């Protein structure tokens, strides 16, 4: 049986580990998109793991100014 599109994408981005069920792997991430609250949490997690730098080909952050005045 052939591989799913997800399996093909993950396998093509592996930078460490082996592609087998239950194995821990490291992958190359091409793009990221963060939102105000979740992006901050992700950055804090990287900081807590002592990751000094995260690089992607494209990163973006979603900010919704309409929520600034209501404290959301």
Secondary structure, 3 states (H helix, E strand, C coil): CCCCHHHHHHHHCEEECCCCCCCCCEECCCEEEEEHHHHHHHHHHHHHCCCCCCCCCEEEEECCHHHHHHCC
